Amino acid sequence: IGALERDLKRKKWWEFQKAVHNLKNKNRINVTENHDGTYILEITQVGKNTVEKYDLDNLKINKPDEWDGGWRVISFDIPKNKQAARQALLAKLKGLGVIMLQKSIWVHPFECRKELAVIANAFEVEPYIYSFEAWGFDNDKKYKLKKLFESQSNLKLE
């Protein structure tokens, strides 16, 4: 068991070194060696920007000054073996104010492809998600969607 434990520690150390090397090569961290053999790892501005970009807790869909009248439609068919990822995706979509049109079809009035890409990447479901813009809803459905969004988000679509 002792040998197995040592192998595991070596493997974890090697994985850590590999991760540090990758982050350094991508200019996300700076690594400085001290005289005593220890290291200082500092995040670069590129690293800070990357963290900010993928910060799911602070992710939001920006409201433009004026609504263009279109709807961003998000459709997905996520396999059963990724059920936890599907639930996490749905929770995040709801949290961002995206409204359910049908079980696997959600809509939002503002541009949100970048935010969707971040979420899909984080939950590893990119291949199962499609998004597009829709402009031709029937007037009564367009009105209902608009009112539903306004009631859920406390924002007015003008």
N, C-alpha and C positions, 0 to 999 in steps of 0.2 A: 504494500500500500504506500510506503514511503516513496518508492521509485515513481509510482503513478502520480503522487502528489507533486513531486519535483517536475515531472514532465508537464503536468498541467500548469504549474507556475511558469515554466519556461515558455510554454505555448502562449499563455496570456501576456507575458512580457514581450514576446516576439510580435504578437498582434498589436500591442500598444506601440512598440517601436515603428511598426509598419504604418500605423495610423498617423503617428507624429510625422513620419517622413512624407506621407501623402499630403498632409495639411501644410507642411513646410514647402513642398514643391508647388502647391497651388497658391502660395503666398497668403495663406490664411493665418499662419502663425510665424513668429520669429523664435528661433531657438538659440540660446546663448549658454555656453558652457562656463561654469565658474572654475576658479583655481582648485577648489577641493573636489572636482569631479562631478558636482551636482549640476543640474541644468535649470535654466529659467525659460519658461514658455510664455510668450506674450501674444495675444491676439492682435492681428493687424487690422487696418481699416477694411480691407477686403473681407477678412474673417467676420468682422462686426456686421458688415453689410449682408453677408451670407446668413448669419444668425438671424438678423432682423427680417430678412426675406422669408425665412422658413419658420418664423415664430408663430405657431398656430394659435397660441393663446391671445395674441394681439392682432391677428389677421382680421381685416375688415374690408368691405366693399365700399369704395368711395362713391359718394353721390355727386354727379356732375351738377353744374349750375342749372342746366336745363335738360329735362328728359327728352330723348330722341324719339320716343314713341314705340321703340322696339322692345322685344322681350328676349332675354337670353335663356335658352332652353337647355337643360341638362338632363341627359338620358343615360341610364346605365343598366347593365345586366351582369351583376357580380355573381360568380359561382358560389354555390353553397359552402364550399370549403373555406371561403373568405367571409363568412357571416359576421365575424367580429369587426372586420374592416368595413363592411357594409353599414353596420350599426354606428360605427364611429363616423363614417362619412355622413350619414343621415343626421346625426347629432350636430355635426359641424355646419352642414348646410342650413339646418334650422336656426342655429346660432347666428348665422350670417344674414338671416332674414330671407332666405330663399324659400319660396312657397311651393307646396306640393300640388301638382296638377293631377297626377295619377301616381300610383305606388312608386314607379321608377322614372317618373318624369317630373322635374322640378323647374321652376321659372323664377327669374329675377329681372327687373327692368333695367338694371345698370350693367355695364361691362364688368365681367367677373372671370374671364378666362385665366388670367394670371393666378388669381386666388384659387380657382378650381384646380389648376395644375399643381400648386403647392400642396393642396389637400390630397389630391390623387397620388402624388408622389409620396407623401408622408405615410399614407395608408396602403401603399403598394397596389393600387387598383387602376392605374393609368390605362391599361389596355381595354378596360371594360366600360369606360366613360366616354360619352360623346357630347359635344356641345355645339349649338348653332343659334343663329338669331332668327326670330320669327316676327314678321310684320303684318301678316294677313289674318289675324283673328277676327271672327265675326264681331260686330259691334257689341252685342249683348255679352259675349264671353270676354271681350276686351274690357268692358265696363266692370264686370264681376271680378276679373283679375286685378284691375286697378284698385277697386274698393277693398278687396281682400288684402292686397299688399299694404295699402294705406292704413287699414285697421290693425294689421299685425306690426307694422314698423313705425307708426306715428309720423310718417313722412307723407307729404303731398306730392303727387306726380302731376306736374304742370307741363 
